[in-house]
């Protein structure tokens, strides 16, 4: 009896250790790939026997978004197309850390025939297309500003001439206005 009791106790301790290393809800199956704190665990003494493994509570920087090259996508799609047995696609996805939605999206992109579409796209607001007339508008705006400065300078000179002629008493000739025959 004593021997069976101790073996039960050893089996329960092994079971607790196995439970501690199993994946918990919200953890990735391969924590080494994710680069998050779940890969680093702290050993905390348990109430009975071996220490329990507790996730590290440290919050790391925001992880980098994964980007896949067109060559990688095509290689994975080729591997998936070559698989014949059931369960092989799931094993490939687990090995590579991919989702089935990746395959769906990549197949759709491949079927449209756009290898460039398989390349990662730049995220964020799209750059606005330049208006073809924008250069002409800018040129005309600069020319108008230049002409306005010239006009102001010419008006200042004319005003100065009028004042000088008044001071010196020299009458200025009035320009004849065309189209006024009366």
Secondary structure, 3 states (H helix, E strand, C coil): CHHHHHHHHHHHHHHHHHHHHCCCCCCCCCHHHHCCHHHCEEEECCCCCCCEEEECCCCCCCCCCCCCCHHHHHHHHHHHHHCCCCCHHHHHHHHHCCCHHHHHHHHHHHHCCCHHHHCCCCCCCCCCCCCCCHHHHHHHHHHHHHHHHHHHHHHHHHHHHHHHHHHHCCCCCCCCCCCCCC
